[in-house]
Each structure stands twice: as structure tokens, then as C-alpha cells.
Amino acid sequence: MNESLLRELVPAVIGVLVRRGADFAAAEDAVQDALVEAVRAWPGEPPRDPKGWLVTVAWRKFLDAVRADGSRRRREDLVEAEPAPAPGEAVDDTLQLYFLCAHPSLTPASAVALTLRAVGGLTTRQIAQAYLVPEATMAQRISRAKRTVSGVRFDQSGDVATVVRVLYLVFNEGYSGDVDLSAEAIRLTRQLAAMTDHEEVAGLLALMLLHHARRPARTGPDGRLVPLAEQDRSLWDTRMIAEGVDVLQAALARDRLGEFQAQAAVAALHADAQRAEETDWVQIVEWYDELVRITDSPVARLNRAVAVGEADGPRAGLAALAGLDPALPRYAAVAAYLHERDGDLVTAARLYAQAARSAPNIPERDHLIRQAARLNAELRG
Amino acid sequence: MAKYLLLKHYRGAPAAVNDVPMDQWTPEEVTAHIQYMRDFASRLEGTGEFVAEQALSSEGAWVRYDGEGRPPVTDGPFAETKDLIAGWMLIDVETYDRALELAAELSAAPGAGGRPIHEWLEVRPAYGVQATATE
């Protein structure tokens, strides 16, 4: 029983049902029902044509649901009158589904939930587990999302940028339930990249691959955060890095730079260094300059300050911090690091402790408080 | 989405604006108060923002380890000055502002005279479970 194959078929099957006249929400429900049946039936009797099997069963489920609902008689007639569907064009349907699930009328959280369910084929339970909320809560989120997009026409072309943003959110959620959301985001972005010819989709895919390749080195066996400079680079997945670099180079060759390509370029330069000391910080600063130019984001400026500190020394890094809002997430951590490199351990220790108090997650908090403790112990002699 | 803990205090928080002990309310006012809280929770289930909640007994004790082979040391019931949590609700919302908005709404539960209690609620962000891709 290949669950990932099953999940890959989901968007295409939803697409077929929608093209036959089912509305999106009903099609999505029917496909989920069909998946449940597949999980039960396939191990004993695997179908020769999995997609055809799913389409048949999902369509039957859809008709059952329509018939069971007396108030929907009229639509049933409408649906029965639809001409028999032609296969093919499934690729286009799937692309439409991506746009629908990332529709701008949805909140980011709803868009993420709907994407994981309708494009990713995850069950509500799996999505709820990944986000550590009750299944009922996630079910409500998904059904609200479906209601929100119920009036949206399926053939409208959407904005790739919003889809890319939703996939990036999924990727950053990482893994916590029985589903690895980072791997899932990569799978979906790969699928999207195969369907579209958009340089930022490629940029995002490259960025994800390059980050994901380093994941085994990013945390110690005890869950402790390992900073980039201290990571055991032999743990990096070199095949995934090579793929990420290839995808990135093809995207950059098109000369339409976007923020994900620029971020991926930074990640590629890190991945390229055999040892931390070999990192090409000068080029990284140049990419951050591009990123700042594209996004004008304070977070990009903050990251740029770190790179400047490495390329031109801590004083230059601190100068690059000037003008940034100290309330920015991770500002104190960056300032602490630069002050330590500049030899001001007292200020660095104080800033590390301050950064720990506002850290966004536990591994980061523990890392920062350890840094503060290390410096304070050093200062005590 | 981010999770926030809304904490209701028996004691330890600043006094509510409509600060009348619950045993001085009419039974109808108590019922209305409880219903308000129930409705609030089920509405958050509907919006996909509810995670969990629990009301807590006012009986509590401090406990600590007292050395190998010895029973735990306890202290309490609490002296009047000690902080005391009446209950909590965990929500999962889009923004910090939304968390504040919901906390304010919960603080408006009806109390004595049918008027909102305007009690102070504590809002605490929960840590995320996962480091982001940023290094």
C-alpha cells in the first residue's frame, strides 16, 4: 500500500470531479471518502489503474452524497446532465487547485490547511496532529476555508506568489505529527514546479532543498540547536544540495530575480563551503543586498548585518544594525553575537539573555540562554 | 498561527472593574456567566481557533522534593496573597491582536447586575514547537 502514491493522485482526482460538475467542497469530501476506502481495499486487492479506481469510487461517493441530500435535487439533475468526462488535462486541473487553495480571500492558516488537504491529500487528523490542535478544530478550519472559496470559479488563473507563500509556510512548520510537513512541502513544490514555468517556484524549491539537506546537522541528538558554523557538514545531504543548486542555477539563468531565488543563493553559498571558514561571506552580503532591494524587509536587513559582520568584521556588522528596530525578532541575538565577536562580553551576555526571553521557540531559547551562561561563566573567570 | 494561553485568576490579578464575589450574584447571573463562557468556547471551536480549556479547583498546594527517601514537602492551602489560577484556555490564532481581541471578549463575561465583569486576563504566548528554516 503506497500511501504517497495515493496522495499524489488526490489533486488530479478532485480536478476530474470538478470538471464533471461537482463543486469543489463536495468533490474534496468525496475524494477523502474514496481515500478511506482505498486504504481499506487496496492492500487485499490492488487496482491496476489507481487513478481510475479513485475517480470511479469518488464519483460514486459524490453522487451518493448528492442523492442523500434532498435539498440538492436540483444540482443532482444538473450533474447527471453533464456530458461524460474526458480524461487528460489533469495537470491543468491540479494547477488550478493550487491557486484555489492559496486563494487571497483565505487567511494564511486556512490556506495552509486547505492546501494540505486538497492538494496534499492529508487527512484532517494528520493535519491536526502536525499543528497540535484538536481534530475538530482543524475540521472547522478546513470547512470554513472551503466555504470561503466555494464561489470562486475553478478556471481562474491565480497568483503564483500566493501559492509559493503558502508552501513556504508549510515548509517552515517542520514536523511534529506523523507527517513531516517540510518533506510534504517539498513534494508539493516539486509537483508545482513540474506544472508551471515560474522562476520563483523554482527558487522556493531550491531554497527548501538546500535547507532540508542540512536538517540532520541542525540539531544534536538531544534536540539541541547546532549553529551553522558548528554543524557536522558530513551530515549534510550532498545529493539534495546538488539538486537544489541545479534548480537554482536554472532559475537564475532566466534573469528574473525574486526573493526566494535570492534566499536560495545565500543557502547555496553556505552549502558550498566544506568548512565554516571557507564560507564566501562577501558574496553572501551581495545576495542580501539584492534581497533587501527586492523585499525592503527589516528581517533581510538583520540577516545582512550578520553577513556584513562576517565579511567586514563585527564593527561593520554593528554599523549595519543601526537604524533597525531593536524590537525586531532576533535583533538582540544578532547584536549579542556581534558584540561578542567585538570583545564586549558584558554587553553580549546581557543581550543573549534578553534574546532568550523573546525567543520564538524552545530550542532557540535554550541555545541563547546557554550562550549567555557561557559568557557569564567566562566573565566570572 | 500561534498558540496563546488565556489565564483566568481567582487571585493575583488586578481587581476586576465589576468586582463582586460570585457568591453575591443572583443564580441567574451565575447561569448567564457560565453560559457566556460555554458559548465563547464553542464559537472558537467553530472558527477553528480552539485548542483546549480547563477550569481548575481553587484547592491547590505547593509541592517540592525534600531529599532522597523522604516524602514530598507540601505547603498550602494558599495564603490570601498568593496567585491562584481559576482556569485556562489555549487558543490558536492568526495574530497577537486576535489573541488580545478574544481575551477582551472573554473578560466581558456578564457578572453582578448582568454587567460585564471586566476582569483582567493574562495572555501568554506559547513557544513554537519547531525552529524555522532561518539560520
Interface residues (C-beta under 8 A of the other chain):
Chain A: T107 P108 A109 S110 A113 Y131 L132 V133 P134 A136 T137 M138 Q140 R141 I142 R144 F171 N172 E173 G174 Y175 S176 L207 M208 H211 R218 T219 L225 P227 L228 H270 N303 R330 A359 P360 N361 I362 P363 E364 R365
Chain B: M1 K3 E45 G46 T47 G48 E49 F50 V51 A52 D92 E94 Y127 G128 V129 Q130 A131 T132 A133 T134 E135
